[in-house]
Amino acid sequence: MLNHPENWHDILDQSLTTADAVARHLPVDRHRLAEICERYPLRINPYYFSLIEAPGDPIWRQVIPDAAELSDDSGCPDPLAEEPLSPVPHLIHRYPDRAVLLVSNQCAAYCRFCMRKRRVGKTASALTAVRLDAVVGYLRQQTRVRDVILSGGDPLMLETGELETILTALHGISHVEVLRIHTRIPCTLPQRITPSLVEMLRLFFPLYINVHFNHPREITAASAAACARLADAGIPLGNQSVLLKGVNDTPDVLKILFRRLLTLRARPYYLHHPDPVRGTGHFRLPIQTGLRVMAGLQGHTSGLCLPHYVIDVPGGGGKVPLLPEYIQGNDERVLRVKTYTGTVFEYPV
């Protein structure tokens, strides 16, 4: 296995980005892997690579390219219609009061299930000062927007000064009340969460950070320390997971994950059903499976551990929560509900 240094820049510099590099460490078909990487880029930094224990394990499946990526034509590159919902470059404006700013197309590890598989890791136009001015100009005119989310790629792949420039520009818009950062860095490259980064982020309260852990083995001493630095600075943490076939598609795995996240002060926020993105079909599973997983969690762990299980409606319709079928029937006088034990009770209405 690879050794990894402590400095986050050095760790990134030693990332595996080619089929030959991976084949030197793992039993893979380098020719098939190279074919996949021509279409969908590869990056695994040494820290996250060190979490792989065996071929096909939950960490392997998330970052090692799979031949199924090339044979999957069941989805489309942009199922959530982000491109048509982009009024200016880098900005997605789907909901009246929220907008997403894509500040980077780079990540510390390229997840094979990525919702933006079409663009992450590929050459893309940078968020230049001119383009940032255009974003800010648009947002100033959209007075209903009160919440701006920084996404990508991963916003924390930017240098601290670059990120501060973006946050400063957004913070200066009077009707923008909340800033959010969506990042997988505390999971995949926790060394990036440096004291200087945290001190900069403290300048922009109210600031919320949603992290992204999918499996209990991603919670290590390093990732726990990274989350602690953010939480100790007063930054509220939520976690967004994706329900992935062969990774975390059982109640037992998710129960452990969500309980451990609470010890990191990162509350489970969303459990996403995989988006129908081309090249990711081998991760998708029936919605009924997800509902059964959620039913297996209800009543068996704290409500603090239960995220919203959601689908993001193709075509830009937004997120819709999915719930296990607890309602067994109702009339004008009583609502019949089923508890986690299977017992049906009548509730007066």
N, C-alpha and C positions, 0 to 999 in steps of 0.2 A: 504494500500500500504506500501511497504518497505521504511524505512528511509535509507539514505546512507550517510556514512562519507565523509570526504574530501580527505583523503589520498588514492591514487589509489590502493595500496596494500590492504588496509582494505576493500575497495569497492569490489575488486576481491574475497577476503576471504568470503564475505557474499553473493556470487553468488548463485543463484538457480541452482542446478545441478541434481536434482532428481524429479520424478513425484510427490512424496509426498510433496516436498517443493513447487512446483507450485500449487498443489491442495489446499494448505493452504491459498492461496491468490486469486486464480482464479477458475471459474466454469468449470473444466475440468474432463474428465474421467481418473482418475489416473491409472487405470489398463491398458487402451489402451495407455496412455502416456508412461507408464513404458515399454511396449512392443516396442514402437518406439525408446525409448532412449537406449534400448539394442543394437540396430543396429546403430543408429545415435545419438551421444552424445548431451547432453543438457548443455548449460550454458547461463544464463542471469544475468548480474550483476545488482545490485539494481538501479544504475543510469539509465540504459537503460530501465529496467523494469518500472521505474516511468513514462516513456513516454506513456505507454499503457493506453488508456482511456476507451476502451470498447472491449468486445469479438469480434474478427474478424476484428478489425480496422487495419490500415496499419502497425502499429508497432507490434501488436499481430501476424499478419500473417508472419512477417519476422523472429520471434524467438520462437514462441510457436509451438511445434511439431504438425503435422497434420497426421491423419490416412492415407491420400493419399500417404504419403512417403513410406509406406510399400506395397501399391498395385501398385505402378508405376514400370513397367518393360519396359517402352518405350525407355529409354536411356541406357547408359552404365556407369560404374564407372569412366572411364577415356576417355571420348570422344575425347579429344584433343591430345591424344597419348603422354602425358607428360612422362610417364614411359619409352617408347621406345626411347624418345628423351633426355634421361638423360645419358650422357657419363660417369659421375662420380656421386656418391650419392649426393643428394640435389640440383644438377644443371640441369636445363632444357635449352637446346641449340637448338632452333627452327630456328631462323633467323641468317644469317651470321654475323651480326654486333651487336647482342644483346643476352644476356643470363639472365635467371632468377635463382636466388639463394633462395631456400626455407630454411629460417633460423629458423622457428618455426612452430609447428603444433597446437599452442594455439591461441585463440582469446578471447577478452573480452566478446563477445556474439557470440554464434554459429548460424549463419544465416542458415535458413532452405533451402535456394536456393543455397548454396555454390557450386562453381565449383569444389572444392576439398573435397566434402562431403565424399569421400572414405577415407580420411586421417585426416582431421582436428578434433582435440579433442581426437584422438585415440593415443595409444602408438606407438611411432615411434622413430627411431634411432636419437639421438641428433647430432647436428652439432658440433662434438668434434674438438679439435685442430688438430688432425690427419686428419680428414675429411676436415676441412677448408684448410689445407695445400695441400690436393689433389685437391681441387677446384682451388686454386690459381695456382698450378702447371699446371693444364689443361688450365686455362685461359691465362697463360703466353705463351703457345704454339699457342694459337688462336689469332694471331695478328690482325685479322679483327674485333674482338670484341672491341667495343668502349663504350658500354653502358651496365651496369649491374644493374638489378632490384632486390631489396630485397623484397621477398614476403613470403608467408607461407600458413596457419596461418597468424599471424600478427607480423611483425618484431618488433613493438614497445611493444610487450609483453616481450621482453628481458629486462634484467636489462641494465641500461645505459652503464656500463662498458663492458658488453658482446657485445652490439651493436657496441661500439667504436672499440673493437678488430677486428670485422668483417670488418667494414668500413676502418680501417687502413690497413688491409691486401689487400683489393681491391684497395684502393687509391694508393698503392705502385706499381701497375702494370702499366707500362709506357704508354701502348696504350689504357688503359681504361680512357676515357675522362669525362664520366658522370656517376654519381651514382643516382639511383632512389629508393625511398621507397614507396611501395604500402601499405596503411594502412587504416583501418576503425576506428582506435582508436579515432581520433578527434570527430567522431560521437558517438561511443558507450561507450567510457571511456575518455572523454576530460581531466579529472584530471591527466591523465598520461603525458600530455604535460607540463612538469615542466620546470622552468627556467634552471635547470642543464642539462636536456635533450637537450633543445634548444641550449645552449652554446656549448655542445659537437657537435651537428649536424653542427654548424657554421664552424667547423674545416675542413669540407670536401666538400667545394664548388668546382666545380659546383654540387650541390645536388638538386634534384627535389623531391617533395613529391606529390603523387596522393592520395587524400582522397576519401571517398566513402560515399556519402549521397544519399538516394533514395527517401526521402519524406520531404516536408517542415517542418513537426513537429519534425524532427530530428535536426533542427537548433534551438538551445536554447542559452541562455546567456552563458552557460558553453562551448558549442561547438564553438560558435563565438569567445570566448576569447582564446580558444585553437588555432584556426586558426590564430587569430591575433598575437599570440606569434610567430608562425612560419613565418608568412608573415613579421612581423616587423624585424625578424632576416635576412631578405633578401632571404628566401627560397621560390621559386616559387611554387604555389599550383595549381594543376589541380584536377578535380573531375571526377570519373568514377561511373556512375549509372548503375543499371541493370533494364531493363523494366520488371516489374513484374505484373502479372494479379492480380487485386484487390488491388494493392498497389499504383501504379503510372502510370496506363495505359491510361491516358487522357491528352490532351494538356494543360488543365487548371492547373492540379496538377504540371506537369513538368515546365510549364511557371513560376509558383510561385517559385518552387524549384530553377530553374536555375537563376532567377533574384536575389533571396536571396543569392545564392552562390557567385555571383559577388560582393555583399556587403561584403562578407567574404574574398574577393580577391582570391577566388578559381574558376578558370575558368572551366566551363563545357567542358570536354575533350572527353569522350566516353559515349554513351548510348549503353550498351551491350544488344543485344537480348539474352535471357537466353540460356545457353549452354544445350545440351541434356544429362544432368547428371541424372543418375538413382536416383529416389526418389525426383525429383524436378518438375515432369511433371505438377503438379497443378499450377505452376507459369508461364508456357509457354503459349504463345498466338500466333496467326498467324502473320507472318512477315508483311502481308498487314495491320494489325492493327498498327504495329510499323510505317509503312510508312505513314499511315493516321495521326498518332500522330505527326510525324515530319512535315508533310504538314501543320498541324494545328498550328505549331509553327512558320514556315517560314513566315516572313513578319509581324508577330504579336508581335515580341520581337526582341531585338538587336541581331545582328550577334554574338556578344560576348557571348550570352546566348545559342547558338546552338552548341551542341556537334556533333561529328560524330556518326551516328547510324551504328553499326557494328555487324556482325556475326563473330564468331571464327569458322573457317571451321573444322568439325570433321576430325580426322586423322592427325592433325598437320599442316594443310594447311595455318594457320595464319588468321589474321583479314582481313575482306573484308568490305568496307563501302557500306551501302545501302542508296539510295537516292530516294525521291519521284519523280514521273514521270513528270518532268517539260518539257522534250523535246517532242513536239507533232509531229515532222517530220522535215526533212531537205532534201535539194537538193544541187546542186552545188552553188547556189546563196544566198539562205536564210535558216536560221534556225528558225523554229517556236517553240516558248517557251510559257509556260503558267505561269503567275504570281500568287502570293498568292491570288489575287482577283478572279482568274478564267479567266481573260482576256488573249487571245492568241495574241502575237505580233510576227512580222517577224523581225529577226535580220540579217543584211547583213553579209555574210561570204566571 
